[in-house]
Amino acid sequence: MTREALCDVVADVDSYASFVPFCASAAVTPRETWEVARERDATTRGEEYFEADLEIGFKVFSERYTSAVTCARPERVTARSVSSGLFKSMTTTWRFQNLSDAASEEGEEDDGLGLPASDGVVVDFEIDFEVNDPVHAAAVSVVFKDVASAQISAFEKRVRSLALAAMR
């Protein structure tokens, strides 16, 4: 898949509930509810902007929050929590780089066999968060790695599924 296609998968928040584990609901909010200053700042930088409400749940834990999402296509999608009871702050960033560009940056012009680097895409996912309550922070720390791995796997499966559907 191309960087553009991967960016589309990550930015398609309305589909999250159908494939992202622990996502009970997700939807882009109506534009008239968006923070005007955040949207203006993003568009000034040449980025797409929208806000989305998400609800995540894991066992007895449930959280509903709003994220401000910016898309700098095809390089990056960033979501920053702007309304949450659980998180003091939470930012997720997906970066997409052509494999050949990443290899060039690392001084690897070929695959070690004398063949040029493939046309693949390197995906970098980063999440940075701080939880408001120490008790919740302890609970989140116990399950965070497993939940994050399950969610990344779900995105990988979604990308494979969409790629196969496109080939049909």
C-alpha positions in Angstrom: 0.0 0.0 0.0 1.1 3.6 -0.6 1.6 6.2 2.1 -1.6 7.9 1.0 -3.6 4.7 1.4 -2.1 4.0 4.8 -2.9 7.6 5.8 -6.5 7.1 4.7 -6.9 4.0 6.9 -5.6 5.8 10.0 -7.7 8.9 9.3 -10.9 6.9 8.7 -12.0 7.3 12.3 -15.6 6.5 11.5 -14.6 2.9 10.7 -12.6 2.3 14.0 -15.5 0.6 15.9 -15.6 -2.1 13.2 -12.0 -3.2 13.5 -10.1 -1.6 16.4 -10.2 -3.8 19.6 -11.7 -2.1 22.7 -13.2 0.7 20.5 -16.9 0.8 21.4 -17.7 3.8 19.2 -15.9 6.4 17.0 -17.2 9.2 14.9 -16.1 12.4 13.4 -18.0 15.2 15.1 -20.0 17.8 13.2 -17.8 20.6 11.9 -19.8 23.3 13.8 -18.6 21.8 17.1 -14.9 22.0 16.2 -12.5 24.4 18.0 -12.1 27.1 15.3 -8.6 28.2 16.4 -7.3 24.6 16.2 -8.8 24.1 12.7 -7.4 27.5 11.5 -3.9 26.6 12.9 -3.9 23.3 11.1 -5.2 24.6 7.8 -2.5 27.4 8.0 0.1 24.7 8.1 -1.6 23.0 5.1 -3.0 20.1 7.2 -6.5 18.6 7.2 -8.3 18.9 10.5 -11.2 17.3 12.2 -12.4 16.3 15.6 -13.6 12.9 16.6 -15.4 11.4 19.6 -14.1 7.9 20.7 -15.2 5.5 23.3 -12.8 2.8 24.5 -13.6 0.0 26.9 -11.6 -2.8 28.4 -13.2 -5.1 31.0 -14.7 -2.7 33.6 -12.9 0.3 32.3 -14.6 2.7 29.8 -13.6 6.2 28.6 -15.1 8.6 26.2 -13.0 11.4 24.8 -12.6 13.9 22.0 -9.5 14.1 19.8 -8.3 16.9 17.5 -6.9 15.1 14.4 -4.5 16.6 11.9 -3.4 15.0 8.7 -0.3 16.1 6.9 -0.8 13.8 3.9 0.8 11.5 3.1 3.5 11.9 5.8 1.6 11.9 9.1 -1.6 11.6 11.1 -1.7 13.0 14.7 -4.5 12.8 17.2 -4.4 14.8 20.4 -7.0 14.3 23.2 -8.7 17.6 23.9 -11.4 16.4 26.2 -11.0 13.5 28.5 -11.6 12.6 32.1 -9.0 9.9 32.2 -6.1 11.4 30.3 -4.4 14.6 31.3 -2.8 14.4 27.8 -2.7 11.9 25.0 -1.1 12.2 21.6 -0.8 9.5 19.0 1.2 10.0 15.8 1.4 7.8 12.8 4.3 8.6 10.4 4.6 7.1 6.9 7.9 7.1 5.0 8.8 5.4 1.7 11.1 2.4 2.5 13.5 3.7 -0.2 13.7 7.1 1.6 14.2 5.4 5.0 16.9 3.2 3.6 18.7 6.2 2.1 18.6 8.0 5.4 20.3 5.0 7.0 22.8 4.7 4.2 21.2 1.5 2.9 20.9 1.9 -0.8 20.1 -1.7 -1.4 18.8 -4.8 0.5 22.2 -6.2 1.1 22.0 -8.5 -2.0 22.7 -5.7 -4.4 19.0 -5.2 -5.1 17.4 -1.7 -4.7 15.3 -1.1 -1.6 11.6 -2.0 -2.2 8.8 0.4 -2.8 7.3 -0.5 0.7 6.3 2.0 3.4 7.8 2.3 6.9 5.1 3.0 9.5 6.1 4.6 12.8 3.5 4.7 15.5 4.1 6.7 18.7 1.8 7.3 21.7 2.5 9.7 24.5 0.0 10.0 27.4 -0.4 11.0 31.0 -3.2 9.7 33.1 -5.0 12.1 35.5 -5.5 9.7 38.4 -2.7 7.6 40.0 -5.0 4.6 40.5 -6.0 4.7 36.8 -2.4 5.2 35.8 -1.5 2.0 37.6 -4.3 0.1 35.9 -3.4 1.5 32.5 0.2 0.6 32.9 -0.7 -3.1 33.5 -2.6 -3.5 30.2 -1.1 -0.8 28.0 1.4 -2.9 26.1 -1.1 -5.7 25.3 -3.8 -3.2 24.3 -1.4 -1.2 22.1 -0.2 -4.4 20.4 -3.7 -5.6 19.7 -4.6 -2.3 18.2 -1.6 -2.1 16.0 -2.3 -5.7 14.8 -5.9 -4.6 14.0 -4.6 -1.8 11.8 -2.2 -4.2 10.0 -5.1 -6.7 9.4 -7.3 -3.8 8.2 -4.6 -2.7 5.7 -4.2 -6.3 4.4 -7.9 -6.7 4.1 -8.3 -3.5 2.1 -5.3 -4.3 -0.1 -6.8 -7.7 -1.0 -10.2 -6.2 -1.7 -8.6 -3.7 -4.0 -6.9 -6.5 -6.0 -10.2 -8.2 -6.7 
